[in-house]
Amino acid sequence: MLLSGNDKVWQFSNASISPNDGADSHIPSNMAFPTSGLWKLEIYFNDKLFRKLVINVEES
C-alpha cells in the first residue's frame, strides 16, 4: 500500500503469484507517485515488514 499523508495511493491486490525468468515467484506491479520528492516505501508480506526503501521521485 502506498500512502500520501492519510490517503491510500496504491495497494497491490491478491493476484496470482507465479514463476518468471528463473525466479520462484513474482508479482507484477506498476506505481505512479502523485508528487516528486523523497518517498519512504515500507514493503510488507503477510502483514510482516520485509524492507524499507527511500526513493527520490523526479518529474519526467
NUROBA-409145 format. One record per residue (C-alpha): x, y, z; residue number from 1; residue in three letters. Coordinates in steps of 0.05 Angstrom, whole numbers, plus 32768, in hexadecimal, padded with zeros to 4 digits. Layout:
# NUROBA-409145
REC east north   up resi resn
REC    X     Y    Z  NUM  ALA
...
//
This chain:
# NUROBA-409145
REC east north   up resi resn
REC 8000  8000 8000    1  MET
REC 801B  8045 7FEE    2  LEU
REC 8003  807D 801C    3  LEU
REC 8007  80C8 8013    4  SER
REC 7FF7  80E6 8056    5  GLY
REC 7FB8  80C0 806B    6  ASN
REC 7FA3  80B1 8023    7  ASP
REC 7FAE  806D 8004    8  LYS
REC 7FD0  8077 7FC0    9  VAL
REC 7FDF  802F 7FAB   10  TRP
REC 7FD4  7FE9 7FC5   11  GLN
REC 7FE4  7FA7 7FA4   12  PHE
REC 7FA8  7F78 7FA0   13  SER
REC 7FA9  7F2D 7FAB   14  ASN
REC 7FBC  7F19 7F64   15  ALA
REC 7FDB  7ED6 7F52   16  SER
REC 8025  7ECE 7F60   17  ILE
REC 804C  7EA3 7F2F   18  SER
REC 8093  7E92 7F19   19  PRO
REC 80B5  7EC1 7EE8   20  ASN
REC 80FA  7EC3 7EC7   21  ASP
REC 8119  7E91 7EF8   22  GLY
REC 80FB  7EB1 7F36   23  ALA
REC 80D0  7E86 7F63   24  ASP
REC 8099  7EBA 7F61   25  SER
REC 808B  7F01 7F4C   26  HIS
REC 8054  7F35 7F54   27  ILE
REC 804E  7F67 7F1B   28  PRO
REC 8046  7FAF 7F33   29  SER
REC 8043  7FF5 7F1A   30  ASN
REC 8044  8035 7F43   31  MET
REC 8038  807E 7F35   32  ALA
REC 8049  80B1 7F6A   33  PHE
REC 801C  80EE 7F70   34  PRO
REC 8056  811E 7F7F   35  THR
REC 80A1  8120 7F78   36  SER
REC 80CF  811D 7FB5   37  GLY
REC 80E7  80EA 7FE7   38  LEU
REC 80B8  80B0 7FF4   39  TRP
REC 80C1  8079 8028   40  LYS
REC 80A5  8036 8012   41  LEU
REC 8097  8000 8046   42  GLU
REC 8091  7FBB 8027   43  ILE
REC 8066  7F88 804C   44  TYR
REC 8059  7F3F 803E   45  PHE
REC 8020  7F1F 8065   46  ASN
REC 801D  7F5C 8094   47  ASP
REC 8067  7F54 80A6   48  LYS
REC 8098  7F8C 8095   49  LEU
REC 80CA  7F72 8061   50  PHE
REC 80F2  7FB1 8050   51  ARG
REC 80F1  7FFD 8050   52  LYS
REC 8108  8024 8013   53  LEU
REC 8111  806F 8008   54  VAL
REC 810E  8086 7FC0   55  ILE
REC 8114  80C9 7F9E   56  ASN
REC 80DB  80D5 7F6D   57  VAL
REC 80EA  8108 7F37   58  GLU
REC 80BB  8127 7F04   59  GLU
REC 80C2  8109 7EBF   60  SER
//
